[in-house]
């Protein structure tokens, strides 16, 4: 799949959402940061599971909602999966936690990134994925390639 600055896709099932994520994951490299946004129950974790499977994660991929983050071993790369839903604001302790996950050696996925973006504590994201309910099991996935846009704007 060729990725432009932005694209939209509609998926009709969790499996299709995971396949789309797998296609997007093919272009990711260590140091990339992917922001995943959307309301509760829209499929953010499902999308990240698809990407993680494509990156070689073989074990369970649970949502880190109650732990903030988890590290997953992929093929030749470690993947950080963060869920910032429970954070209302970022204090010094939470900032240190993000630094532990967001490293140049890892590919990172961040669900509910808004609080971290507002605090200005995230590195330049590579992709922003916004999921929306599109009726029934359908989901609209908007993909914005941010690092490319930032680099071209220089």
Backbone bond lengths (Angstrom), bond angles and torsions (degrees), N, CA, C in turn:
res aa  C-N    CA-C-N  psi(-1)  N-CA   C-N-CA  omega(-1)  CA-C   N-CA-C  phi
1 X - - - 1.451 - - 1.525 108.95 -
2 X 1.289 117.34 130.84 1.463 122.17 175.17 1.516 107.93 -86.14
3 X 1.347 115.63 129.21 1.456 119.18 179.60 1.521 109.64 -101.68
4 X 1.309 116.34 123.54 1.451 121.09 174.03 1.523 107.49 -95.61
5 X 1.319 116.05 -172.40 1.460 119.85 178.49 1.514 111.33 -57.28
6 X 1.299 116.95 -34.03 1.450 120.57 -179.53 1.510 110.58 -155.11
7 X 1.307 115.57 149.05 1.456 120.68 176.53 1.513 108.08 -153.99
8 X 1.304 115.53 162.40 1.460 121.44 175.70 1.522 107.57 -129.73
9 X 1.316 113.83 143.33 1.462 119.86 175.82 1.516 107.53 -137.48
10 X 1.309 116.62 152.48 1.457 121.80 174.40 1.514 106.89 -119.11
11 X 1.328 115.73 128.18 1.458 120.88 177.07 1.526 108.36 -111.40
12 X 1.327 115.92 152.83 1.469 121.07 -176.12 1.511 113.71 -111.20
13 X 1.339 117.18 0.46 1.460 120.49 -179.36 1.524 109.18 -161.12
14 X 1.322 115.66 167.15 1.465 120.28 176.20 1.528 109.85 -60.65
15 X 1.328 117.09 -38.44 1.463 120.91 -179.79 1.528 111.02 -63.39
16 X 1.324 117.59 -41.36 1.468 120.23 177.69 1.526 111.19 -65.91
17 X 1.326 116.81 -37.71 1.464 120.56 177.79 1.526 109.76 -63.59
18 X 1.328 116.69 -40.91 1.463 120.57 178.76 1.528 111.06 -67.38
19 X 1.327 117.89 -37.62 1.478 120.89 177.31 1.531 110.96 -65.07
20 X 1.323 117.04 -41.67 1.463 120.57 176.95 1.527 109.59 -60.94
21 X 1.329 116.80 -45.03 1.466 120.80 178.95 1.518 111.34 -61.49
22 X 1.319 117.09 -38.58 1.466 120.71 178.72 1.527 110.66 -62.74
23 X 1.332 117.02 -40.23 1.470 120.29 177.38 1.523 110.89 -63.75
24 X 1.324 116.97 -42.52 1.463 120.92 179.35 1.524 111.31 -66.11
25 X 1.325 116.88 -35.37 1.470 121.62 -177.12 1.523 112.06 -67.59
26 X 1.329 117.55 -24.82 1.467 120.55 -178.65 1.520 112.67 -57.29
27 X 1.320 117.58 -29.25 1.455 120.74 -178.28 1.519 114.67 -92.59
28 X 1.333 117.61 1.44 1.466 120.38 -177.10 1.520 111.73 -84.59
29 X 1.328 115.10 146.62 1.465 122.18 178.35 1.533 108.31 -134.16
30 X 1.347 116.86 162.09 1.461 118.75 177.48 1.532 111.19 -52.14
31 X 1.315 115.27 138.64 1.450 122.06 -177.15 1.514 113.20 97.68
32 X 1.335 117.56 -13.83 1.461 120.57 179.57 1.526 110.65 -75.32
33 X 1.320 114.80 143.47 1.457 123.41 178.31 1.515 108.42 -122.83
34 X 1.336 116.09 126.92 1.459 122.10 -179.54 1.524 108.21 -117.54
35 X 1.323 116.63 120.72 1.464 122.32 177.54 1.515 107.90 -94.37
36 X 1.343 116.64 131.83 1.461 121.33 -176.42 1.524 108.19 -123.27
37 X 1.332 116.11 116.75 1.452 121.75 -175.26 1.521 111.35 -121.61
38 X 1.328 115.30 155.79 1.451 122.27 177.32 1.506 109.41 153.22
39 X 1.317 116.06 161.27 1.461 119.58 -177.52 1.525 111.43 -70.66
40 X 1.318 115.61 170.21 1.465 121.18 178.97 1.525 110.66 -56.16
41 X 1.324 116.00 137.43 1.455 121.28 174.60 1.514 116.00 77.52
42 X 1.326 118.26 8.93 1.463 119.98 -176.66 1.525 112.31 -84.14
43 X 1.334 118.51 -16.18 1.460 120.42 176.78 1.519 115.36 114.34
44 X 1.324 117.54 22.22 1.467 120.21 -179.85 1.524 111.43 -60.61
45 X 1.327 116.54 -48.44 1.463 119.67 -179.22 1.524 110.89 -66.86
46 X 1.310 118.01 -36.33 1.465 121.52 176.71 1.525 110.19 -60.55
47 X 1.320 116.54 -44.64 1.454 120.84 178.80 1.533 110.33 -61.47
48 X 1.315 116.92 -44.74 1.468 120.50 179.97 1.523 110.62 -65.07
49 X 1.319 118.04 -36.98 1.474 120.64 176.41 1.521 110.66 -59.09
50 X 1.326 116.81 -42.95 1.460 119.95 178.64 1.515 112.08 -61.74
51 X 1.317 116.72 -41.99 1.465 120.76 177.92 1.523 110.74 -65.67
52 X 1.318 116.79 -43.29 1.469 120.61 -179.51 1.525 111.65 -63.71
53 X 1.318 117.48 -40.31 1.473 120.37 177.12 1.529 109.71 -60.94
54 X 1.332 117.00 -43.07 1.466 120.71 179.82 1.525 111.27 -65.81
55 X 1.325 116.89 -26.40 1.467 121.44 178.94 1.522 112.39 -89.20
56 X 1.338 116.45 5.76 1.456 120.67 172.47 1.510 117.36 98.64
57 X 1.326 118.52 8.20 1.466 120.11 177.11 1.520 108.03 -72.94
58 X 1.331 116.42 126.22 1.470 120.98 -175.76 1.521 113.04 -106.23
59 X 1.312 118.37 -26.94 1.464 121.18 -177.31 1.517 112.35 -84.22
60 X 1.330 115.64 -170.98 1.467 120.46 178.36 1.535 111.05 -61.49
61 X 1.317 115.63 149.58 1.463 121.57 177.72 1.533 106.94 -128.01
62 X 1.328 116.58 77.40 1.464 119.22 -179.20 1.530 111.03 -77.60
63 X 1.308 116.09 160.71 1.456 120.34 175.90 1.528 108.71 -72.45
64 X 1.327 118.14 134.74 1.466 120.28 179.11 1.526 113.42 -88.78
65 X 1.343 117.78 27.23 1.455 121.42 -175.40 1.525 112.90 -51.76
66 X 1.317 117.78 -41.83 1.461 119.98 -175.24 1.520 113.01 -93.12
67 X 1.326 117.70 -7.35 1.469 120.41 -179.25 1.522 112.11 -115.01
68 X 1.282 119.32 -1.93 1.467 128.26 -175.58 1.525 111.45 72.24
69 X 1.325 119.05 -47.04 1.451 119.13 -177.45 1.505 113.46 -153.37
70 X 1.315 114.15 161.45 1.459 120.89 174.39 1.522 108.35 -148.31
71 X 1.321 113.98 154.43 1.464 120.78 176.93 1.516 108.10 -109.77
72 X 1.314 115.98 136.23 1.457 121.85 -176.82 1.521 109.24 -126.26
73 X 1.337 116.87 133.12 1.466 119.26 178.62 1.522 111.57 -80.49
74 X 1.330 115.90 121.33 1.458 121.33 175.44 1.517 108.78 -105.62
75 X 1.320 116.49 -168.01 1.460 121.19 177.86 1.526 108.99 -85.18
76 X 1.322 116.36 101.32 1.453 121.52 178.52 1.516 114.98 77.62
77 X 1.319 118.30 4.21 1.458 121.59 179.33 1.529 109.21 -152.19
78 X 1.298 115.29 145.36 1.457 120.18 174.54 1.523 107.67 -95.04
79 X 1.324 116.18 142.22 1.459 121.16 -178.42 1.521 108.34 -113.94
80 X 1.325 116.18 132.26 1.461 122.33 174.40 1.526 107.55 -102.44
81 X 1.327 115.45 131.15 1.466 121.36 177.96 1.525 106.54 -123.27
82 X 1.327 116.51 112.96 1.458 121.98 -179.34 1.517 110.35 -114.45
83 X 1.313 115.59 146.00 1.457 122.70 176.36 1.522 106.39 -131.34
84 X 1.317 117.10 108.89 1.461 121.93 -174.44 1.530 112.73 -98.35
85 X 1.326 116.74 17.49 1.463 121.51 -176.64 1.526 112.52 -55.80
86 X 1.300 117.57 -40.50 1.467 121.37 -174.72 1.524 113.37 -82.12
87 X 1.313 117.62 -3.41 1.466 119.96 179.43 1.526 109.98 -92.77
88 X 1.309 116.15 119.68 1.460 119.91 177.39 1.519 111.17 -87.36
89 X 1.325 115.31 -29.25 1.464 121.01 178.17 1.518 106.54 -152.58
90 X 1.293 116.26 157.72 1.452 120.20 179.02 1.516 110.10 -103.61
91 X 1.329 114.79 119.27 1.449 121.27 173.90 1.516 109.30 -103.00
92 X 1.308 116.55 -176.28 1.471 121.96 -177.16 1.536 111.97 -56.16
93 X 1.329 118.09 -43.05 1.470 120.89 -178.71 1.526 111.50 -63.64
94 X 1.323 116.73 -44.07 1.454 119.90 -179.63 1.527 111.74 -66.87
95 X 1.323 116.82 -36.76 1.464 119.96 178.09 1.520 110.68 -60.31
96 X 1.317 117.20 -41.88 1.466 121.05 178.64 1.523 110.83 -63.31
97 X 1.313 117.25 -36.37 1.464 121.05 178.98 1.526 109.72 -63.30
98 X 1.316 118.14 -43.46 1.461 120.66 179.69 1.521 111.12 -62.12
99 X 1.315 117.09 -41.05 1.469 120.95 178.66 1.520 111.53 -59.86
100 X 1.329 116.99 -33.40 1.461 121.03 179.45 1.533 111.96 -66.43
101 X 1.315 117.64 -27.19 1.468 122.31 -176.31 1.527 113.49 -98.61
102 X 1.312 116.82 -36.65 1.465 121.58 -172.71 1.523 110.08 -93.43
103 X 1.333 115.07 85.70 1.459 120.91 -177.46 1.528 109.64 -121.49
104 X 1.325 117.23 160.95 1.473 120.18 179.53 1.532 113.22 -66.88
105 X 1.320 117.78 -15.06 1.466 121.13 -178.88 1.524 112.74 -88.05
106 X 1.324 117.69 -9.19 1.464 121.32 -174.13 1.529 111.00 -117.02
107 X 1.318 114.15 156.33 1.463 121.53 165.02 1.519 104.55 -97.05
108 X 1.323 117.22 129.40 1.464 120.35 -176.05 1.523 111.75 -120.12
109 X 1.328 114.79 139.50 1.458 123.56 173.72 1.518 107.13 -118.17
110 X 1.330 117.30 130.07 1.461 121.51 -179.43 1.522 109.26 -124.64
111 X 1.347 115.08 114.89 1.459 121.37 172.28 1.522 108.42 -85.76
112 X 1.317 116.56 146.37 1.465 122.93 -179.75 1.537 110.53 54.76
113 X 1.339 118.49 55.84 1.464 120.36 -175.39 1.528 114.71 -78.28
114 X 1.319 118.10 -4.51 1.464 121.04 -171.13 1.527 113.90 -54.91
115 X 1.339 117.63 -43.67 1.464 119.31 -177.68 1.530 111.09 -65.19
116 X 1.310 117.66 -37.55 1.467 121.22 178.79 1.525 110.76 -71.87
117 X 1.326 116.85 -37.19 1.461 119.63 177.02 1.529 110.52 -65.14
118 X 1.325 115.52 -43.36 1.467 120.00 179.52 1.527 110.98 -60.92
119 X 1.330 116.73 -36.30 1.464 121.18 179.12 1.526 111.82 -78.66
120 X 1.341 116.94 -10.77 1.463 120.94 179.06 1.517 113.75 69.85
121 X 1.340 117.24 33.46 1.460 120.09 -174.84 1.525 114.58 -108.54
122 X 1.320 117.19 4.37 1.466 119.22 179.96 1.522 110.36 -96.79
123 X 1.341 116.32 144.31 1.467 117.96 170.61 1.529 109.05 -68.46
124 X 1.321 116.37 173.38 1.465 120.90 179.46 1.526 109.76 -60.12
125 X 1.327 118.16 119.71 1.462 119.92 178.29 1.525 111.70 -71.93
126 X 1.310 115.34 151.58 1.458 122.25 175.55 1.523 110.17 -85.22
127 X 1.326 115.59 -46.34 1.463 122.37 -179.48 1.515 110.57 -134.02
128 X 1.321 115.15 149.21 1.465 121.79 166.90 1.520 105.74 -121.14
129 X 1.323 116.08 124.76 1.457 122.29 178.42 1.521 107.51 -114.08
130 X 1.327 116.71 123.25 1.453 121.32 -179.86 1.519 107.62 -117.99
131 X 1.338 115.58 119.64 1.456 121.50 -179.36 1.517 109.61 -102.65
132 X 1.343 115.45 140.84 1.462 121.42 177.35 1.523 108.61 -136.91
133 X 1.339 115.85 144.89 1.456 120.62 173.11 1.526 108.15 -65.57
134 X 1.329 116.39 136.65 1.465 120.82 179.56 1.526 111.02 -124.78
135 X 1.340 116.28 24.22 1.459 121.61 179.44 1.509 111.95 94.39
136 X 1.325 116.70 130.45 1.466 121.78 -178.68 1.518 110.57 60.41
137 X 1.327 116.16 -132.60 1.467 121.24 178.42 1.520 112.47 -89.58
138 X 1.317 117.37 4.22 1.458 121.08 -177.35 1.524 110.74 -78.98
139 X 1.326 114.51 143.19 1.460 122.28 177.04 1.516 108.98 -132.34
140 X 1.315 116.30 139.77 1.451 121.17 170.52 1.517 106.67 -98.44
141 X 1.320 115.70 130.17 1.464 121.31 178.95 1.526 107.32 -118.49
142 X 1.321 114.96 116.67 1.467 120.83 175.51 1.519 107.36 -98.91
143 X 1.329 115.67 130.59 1.461 121.89 -177.85 1.525 107.64 -117.80
144 X 1.321 114.92 125.30 1.460 120.11 175.97 1.520 107.88 -122.52
145 X 1.326 116.49 125.07 1.468 121.66 -179.32 1.524 107.28 -91.23
146 X 1.338 116.40 98.40 1.458 122.27 -170.95 1.515 114.01 -81.23
147 X 1.315 118.38 -42.30 1.470 119.74 -176.95 1.517 110.20 -62.71
148 X 1.320 116.98 -38.95 1.464 120.99 178.85 1.528 110.51 -64.51
149 X 1.332 116.12 -42.81 1.457 120.51 179.57 1.525 109.91 -63.54
150 X 1.350 117.43 -43.49 1.467 120.93 -179.79 1.525 110.92 -63.28
151 X 1.333 116.54 -42.52 1.463 120.52 -178.48 1.532 110.91 -66.04
152 X 1.314 117.07 -38.55 1.455 120.20 -179.43 1.516 111.97 -72.10
153 X 1.340 116.47 -25.12 1.446 120.51 -179.47 1.506 113.85 -77.87
154 X 1.329 117.39 -7.21 1.457 120.99 -177.31 1.505 111.56 -77.91
